[in-house]
Every structure is written in structure tokens, then in C-alpha cells.
């Protein structure tokens, strides 16, 4: 036992080569509940597609080796997505790591957090920020980490079985990594994986209405109508009521109010929104006041949204990280949550023109999401990969950008319950704030969550076994 502990500690040292989400703005709201926060650095290539550009940048990563079965245990590569990566989250993947004797490694996405090649996020400097570059980052890192492990174990050209996980945009990256680099992973889990780029994502608003139920939906629609009327009569006063006087553009303000409702549904907290609103309606209270109370106390107070991030002037500031995901949205994937023409919850001010104007205003002329090219490159919902498990929460508005229909060697599961939102299978209920180990006990239907997890485990076990039988491990 002592020698094993010594090995793990020394392994931690050898791979440290140097010290150098959502609402519409962020697909996946990260976690502050970590099992590992020790930082390591990898010298990453800036442009994987140029034979002439040899520049590098420091990319942050983390590892967790407490459950690693030496020497042949699998390595779980958990992809960090469109936010700062502060460590390895204590979600259901840690339970899986213990079950399979796996090491966990997590790589921060280029440009986000402390893994940026530039201090200034000008449009020109953001040209290397893309999912395609990010996938090659993962491939290069995977090679580096495996070689480091082989060096420590005094072996050559042998590999542990790798398995890739991701939630939301990182879930899409997980699926795309298996698609583009099938020889580098035994399989992947794409939890709420948004693999289908969509220009006018009306299904998002429609799912919010379906998930809240007819009573709450009607109340939210009434709130939108009342707020729009007050915008016309005294815009400054209504914005001040929501603590958002700085949102000078009405479209930005209405986008902010739409996101405030969506976040409760997306992250498995529908009661936080619908209970106070239905009670206010039944008791004859002012609905706008009731909604302002919810927004100020929950969306700003508890969830911690930065209201400034909804101002286009703020997004034009080349020093702020909020530009990063918007750049990916405005160039690759869109996912523009526009108001449907009929029966929408969000304001009709939040339309396709609003989003396209935002992209142009924030990043300049010529910035436009090439969703057709993105879907041609990856396949969209018709992705032609293999050994990928797709999972989605039934209440999650993002599931309509995911693959929800099973195909050969790519099973897809919907976790059905009243608070099953974004990443339920890996994060439990609610999805934010994170419950340790992704515990499912607070889900309205824990059995549904656990059943999908059992099916997921079956595929992980099968595909890891196939990797072993093919000789793609140290056995």
C-alpha cells in the first residue's frame, strides 16, 4: 500500500511539466465542488492547421489518481467546455472512476480561464478559438499524457484505454472527438451534447414553455407582455426595477429576462421560478413585481449572473472573457434562442436579426455563424460516429440541439423527470448547484436517472473491454 501511494505521488510530479453551458450566454454553469484543484500545465500548439506557425501557449489541466488501478486502469478524459476550469468536479464521473479504477484528467479549453494564448481578446486574436482547434488540443494532450505515464511505468508504445466525457458544448466535443479521433478513445459519453448547430433555435423557447407547464407558461407570457408595455411607457423605470438600468438596448434587456426564466428550467430548479409566480397570480399580486423579485433574488443573487454581460458595449471590451463563447456562437454554432413566431415566452424583440446585429456590433463586419459548414463537418444530428452514448434530460431546452434518436452503436437516452435538465445523468438534481457525486436522490424520478446510468455503465464496460481485447492497453 505504501509503495502504491509513493507511485501515485511521484506520478503527480512527473506529468507536471511546467508551471507557467446556461442560459444563452453560457451553455454549462460550472462547479466549485472539486475533488482536485492541483494545477498542471501543458505546452500546447497554437495553430494545429499551419505547417509554418510553431507558436505555443500554456494550457491548464488537472488530474485525479486516487482510484487509478495501476498499471492498466482506464483514463477518463473529462472535457472542460466554455468556461473557466477550476478543477475536477465531484460529480458522477468520480463514481464511475472508482468503479472502473480510472484516472481522471481534465483539460481547460483554449482561451478560457488561464489557458489563453493572448491577453487581449480582439477579433483578430480570437481566430484560433474554434471547436476544431480544441479537438486537436485534446488529441495532442492525450498523446502527451500517455507518453508521460509510459515513461513513469518504464514501458514503450503501450496505451491505457481512454474514455471521453463531456457535458453541453463539452459533450459535443466528446462526441466529435470520438468521431474525428476514433483510434484515440475507446468511446465517449456526450451528456446534453449539443452536436447540431442551429441558426434560429426556436425549440429552446418552446421547450421552456413545455417544461414549465401550461399555468406557469401563461404567467410568463403575461409578464413579457406587461414588461413590453412598460418599456414603451417608461423604459428606464422598468429596467431599474430589475436592477438592469445599464441595459440600454431593449433587446438586451428582454434577452436578460428570458434567460432568467430559462436558467431555472435548464438546471433542474423549476419550482424556484414557477411556485412564486403562480402564487402571485392566485393572490392577485403584481406579476411584474413578482418576477423582478425572482430575477433579483435567484438569477442575480443565487445564480450569480453578471448583468453587465448582457450589454453589447461590455461585450465589445476586448479584455473580458464573456466575449469568448459569443465568438464561438457567432462563428460556428449560433444556437440563437429566438422567439417563435407564435406562442412564445420570450419577447419577439429577441429575434434572428437581434442576434446577427449583436455579432456584427461586438466583433465587426464579416462575423457570421457558418452553421451549415459546421454540420457538414461534424454531421449534426446525423453524426456518423460509433461508441458514443448520448444522454439528455427531458426538461432541458438544449436537448433539441442534441442527438435524441438512437442509431447503430450510438445509443441515445432521455432521462425523464420534472427536474431533469442539462447534464442530469452526470450531475444529478439540481444540476446547479452541483450535488456531490451527482446524487440522484433529489430528482423527481431517481429511478429514471439510475436506469440511464446503468445503461451507460454497460456501454463503458463493453467498450473498455473491447479496447483491452484489441490490445489497446497495457495488458
N, C-alpha and C positions, 0 to 999 in steps of 0.2 A: 504493500500500500504506500509506503514511504517513497519507494522508487518511482511509483506512478505519479505521485504528487510532484516529485522533483522534475520528472519529464514534462509534465504539463506546464510548470513554471518556466522551465527552460524553453519550451516551445513558444510560450508567450513572448519571450525575449527575442528569439531568432527571427520571427516574422515582422518585428518592429524595425523596419529598415531605416527609418528616419523620423525625426520629429519636425517637422517643418515650421384628393382629396379634396365634407366640402359642400362646401357650397360651391357656387360657380367660380369663385376665386381660387380656392384650393380644393382639389378633389378629396384629399385624405387628411384629416386632422390628426397630427402625430401624437406621440405618447411621452409622458415624463416619468413613466414607471418602467425602469430599466433593470435588467439583470447584469448588464455590463456596460460601463461607461469609459473603460480604459481606451485611450486613443492610439491608433497606429496610422502610419502614412505610407502611401504607395506612389511611386513616381510614374504618373500616367501620361500617355501621349495626347497632345492637344488635338491634332487632326489625324484621324486614322485613315483618311482617304487621300492624303497627299504624300507622294514619294519624296518630296523636297522639304517639307516642313517637319523639322525634328524637335520642335519645342515640346517641353514637358510642363506639367503642373502637379502640385501635391494634392492627392485625393485621400480623404479621411476614411478609415474603416475601423470596425470593431470585431471582436471575436469572443466566443464563449465556449470553453473547453471542458467544463466541469463534468459533462455527461459523455464526453468523447470516448469511444471504445477504440483504444489503440491496439493495433495499427490500422485495422481495416474498416473502421466505422465510416459511415457516410458523412459528407459535408453538406450542410444546408446553407445555401446562399440566399439570404433574405435581402431582397432589393429595397433600398430606400428610394422613395419617389420624389415628388415635387415640393419638398420642404427640408428644413434643417434636420439632419440625422444626429441625434444626441446620444445614441447608444443602441443596444439591442433590447427591444421591448419584451416585457414579460407577458407575452400573450400565449395563445395555444400552441405556437410553434415550439415553445420551450417544453411543453408536454410531449410533443412529438419527438423532440431531440432526445429526451430521456428514454422514451420507448424504443427508439432505434439506435441509441448510442451514438448520436450525431454531434459533431461540432457545428456551431453556428457562426457564420461570418456575415457581416453587413457592410456594404459599400455605399458611401454617400454619393448621391447623383452629382455629376459635374455641375458646377456653378452654384449649387445650393449650399447653404451652411458655410463651412470653411473650405470647401473644395472648389474654389473658383480660380480660374486662370487669370482673371482680371479684377481689379479693384473697382473699375467703373463699368457699369452695365449699359454702355451705349449700344445702339442698334448694331453698329459695326462689330463691336466686341462680342455680341451675342450670336454671331454667325456660327459658332461651334456648339451651340446649345440645341441639341436635337435628340430624338429617340434613337436614331441610327448611330450617332456617336456614342450614346450611352450604352448601347448594346455591345459595341466594341470595347468600351471601358470594362464591362463585366467579363468579356472573354479574356482580355489581357490580364485582368486581376485574377481570374480563376487560374490561368496558367502560372502566374507568379506565386500564388498561394500554394498550389500543388507542388511546385518545384521547391518551395521553402520547406514544406512538410517532408518531401522526399529527402532533402538534404539532412534534416534532423534525424530521420529514420535510417539514414545511411543506405539508401536504395536508389536505383535509377530507373526512369521510364516506366514507373508503375503509378497507378492512379486509384484514389479512393472514389467511390461512387458519389456523384454530386446530384443534388436535387435543389430546384429553384422555387422560391416562394415570393409572392408579391400581392399587395392589396391596391386596388384602384388603378391609377396610372402605372404604379409599380407592378400591379397584377397583369396589365397589358404587356409590360416589359418582360415579365416572367414567361408569358405565352410566346411572345416574339423571340425571346432568347432561345427557347426550345425549337421554334420554327427555323431560325437562322443558324443556330449552332447545335444541331441535334447530337453531334459527337461529343459535346462538352457537358452534357447533363443527361441523367437517366430519366428525367421527367420534370414536370413543373405543376405547381398549383397557382391558378390565376383567380384570386378571390376578388370579386367585383371588378374583374379585369375589363377595362373599357377599350376593347380591341377595335371597335368600329368608330372611326372618325365621322362626325355628323356636323353639317353646316348649320341647319336650323333644327335644333334639338327640342322640338315641341313636346316630345314624350316626357321630358323631365317634369314640366309643369302639370301635365295630365296625370302622371303618377303621384305627384304630391296631392292632388285632389282625390285620387282613388284611395291613397293611404290614410288620409285624414278622415275619410268618411263623409257622407253627404251633408250632415249637420255642420261639422266644422268647416268643410269646404265652402258652404254657402255663407258662413260668417266671414271667412277670409275674403271672399269675393266682395262682400258688402263693405268690408274695411277698405279694400282697394278703391272701390267707387267713392267712398266718403273722403278718403285722403286725396284723391284726384280732384274732387270738387273743392276741397280746402286749398289745394295747391293753386287753383285758378283764382280763388278769392283772397288768400293771404298766405302765400307760399312760405315766407320767412317764419311765420308763427308755427305752421305745421311741422316744418323741418326742425325748429327749435324744440318742439315737444318731444321729438325723437332723439334729441341730442345731436342732430346732424345738420346744423345750420351751415357747416362748411361745404356741404354737397350742393353746390350752386346749380349744377345741371340736373334738371328734373329727372331725366332718365337714370342718372347715377343714384338719385335718392330712391326711386321706385325699385331699382335693382337691389339696393340695400334692404329695403323692406321685404322683398320677395325672398332673398337669401335668408333673412332672419326666420321666416316660417319654414323654409326648406330644411334648415340645419337640424331642427328638432326631429323631423321625419327621417332624414338621411342617417342620423346617428342613433336611432332607436329610442328617442325620448318624446314620442308623440303627445304624451299626457302633459308635458311641460307647456305645450302650446295649446292644445285643444280643451283641456279642462278649464283653465281660466277664461278662455274665450267663450265657451258655451255657457259657463256660469254667468258671465257678464251679460250675455244675450238674454238668458232666462230672468235675470234680476233687473232688466231694463237699464243697465248701466251704459255709459258712453263706450261704444266699441273701439273707437279710435284711442281713447284714453287707456282702455284695457290692453290694446295691442302695443301701445307705446310702453306700458309698464312691462309687458313681456319682453319686448325688444331691449329695453334698457337694463332690465334685471338679468335676463337669461343670455341673450345673444352678446351683449356687451359685457355684462357683469360676470356671468359664469363661464360662457364660452370664450370670452376674451377677444372678440373681433376688434380689429383696428378700423375704426370708421374712416380714417384718412385713406385707407387703401381703396375706397370706392370713388375717390376724386381723381379724375383724369390728370389734373395738374400734378398731383402727387406721383402718379404712375410715370409721369414724364421725367421725374427725378432719377438720374442715372446712377444714384448711389443706393437706391432702395431695392431690396430683394423681391418685393412684390411684383416687380416687372418680369421676373423670370418665367413664372408659369404663364402669365399673359402672353409672353413672347412665343412660347410653345403653342398656346392656344391660337394665336394669331398667324402662325406659320404652318402648323402641321395638322392639328386635330379639331379645332373650332369648339365643338360641344357647346355652341351658343344656345343658352337656355332662353329661347324666345317665347313670347306669349302666343299660344294657339289662337287662331282667328276667332274661335267660338269657345265659350265656357271656360275661359282662362281664369286662373287665380291672380297671376301677376299682371301688372299693367301692360296695356298694349304699347306703351312708350318703350318697353324693353323688347324691341323687335330686331330683325336682322340688320337693318340699317344702323341702329344704335351700336351694335357690336362692331360692324365694319368701320364705322366712323371712329369708334374708340381705338381700334387697331391703327388706323391711319394717323389719328391725333397723337397717340402715345409713341409710335415707332417710326412714323414717317410714310411717305409715299412708297407704294410697291410692296407693302407688307400685307399678305393675304393668305389665308389658310388653304393650302392645296389638299383638301380632304380626299379628292379623287385619287391623287397620286399616292397619298398615304395608304388608302385602302387597296390600291393596286399593288403596292409594295408588300403589305402585310396580309392582305386577304380580307380585312374587315371581319364580318360575322362568318364569312366563308373561309376563314383561316384554314390552311391545309397542313397543319402540323400533326403531331402524334404525341401520345403520352402526356397530355395536358388535362388536368382536372379544372373545370370552370365551376365556380360557385357564386351564387347571388342571393341576397336577401329579398324576400318577396315585397317588402315595403320600400326598397331602395330605388330612387328615381334613376340612378346610374345604370341599373341592370339593362335598360333598353339600349345601352351602348356596348353591352357585353354579348357573349355567345350564350344563349339560353336554351339551345336545342342540341341534344347530344348527337354526335356523329362517330364514325368508326375511330376507335382508340382515343376519343376526346369526349369523355362523359361530362355532362353539364347538369348541375343540380340547383334547384331553387329551395332555399331554406324558408319555410312558410310559418310566419307568426306575426303578431301585431306590432312587434318592435324589432323585427329582423331587417336591419338596414345594411349599411355599407360595411362589408367585411365581417359580418356576423360570425361566420364559421371559424375565423381566426381570432376574433376579438370578444366574442360573447355579447351580452346585452347589458347596458347600452354599449355602443361602440366607442363613445366618447362621453365621459372619461373612461379610460380603459379599466376593465376589471381584471385583476391578476389571473394569469393562466388562461384568460379568455373564458372564464367560468360561464356556463350556460344557465345557471340556476335562476337568473333574473329575466331570462327570455320568457315570453308569454307561452311558448311551446318548447321547453327544453328538449323534449323527445325528438322534435324535428331537427334541431341543431345537432344533437348527438348522433342521429341516424346518418346525416350527411357526413359527419366526422368519421364515422365507422367506414363508410364507403370510401372516403378519401384515404384513410389508413390502408384499406385493402389495396388500392392502386399504388400507393407509395411502396408498400411491401412487395407487391408483384414486380414493379418496375425496377426497384433496387435489386431484387433477386435476379432479374434478367440481366442487369449490368454485371453482377457477380459471375453469372454463368457464361457471359461473353468475355470474361477476363478483364473487364474494365474496372478492376480494383486491385488492392494489394494482396488479395488471397491467391 
